[in-house]
Amino acid sequence: MYEIIFQIDIKKYLKKLPKKDVEKIIKTIEALSTEPRPRWIEKLKSRVGYRVRAGNYRIIYTVEDKKLIVFVIDIDDRKDVYK
């Protein structure tokens, strides 16, 4: 299993979201610990990493296979995450 590491400010951002959305985001992130590159993810072209959808939110992350780490870089609404 991969260890999930969050950027520090992501936890603060999640506290501001509705509970229903946070549950969906957390469930999606937890799934990445067993399969960090599921078939429905997209590799980003504009920056390093991958994108996975969780409802109207996007989770941007990188994977370090040698250390078994998934590093969550950003979580934001789909209209704002790429800015």
Secondary structure, DSSP 8 states (H G I E B T S, - for coil): --EEEE-HHHHHHHHHS-HHHHHHHHHHHHHHTT-SS-TT-EE-SSSSSEEEEETTEEEEEEEETTTTEEEEEEEEETTTTT-
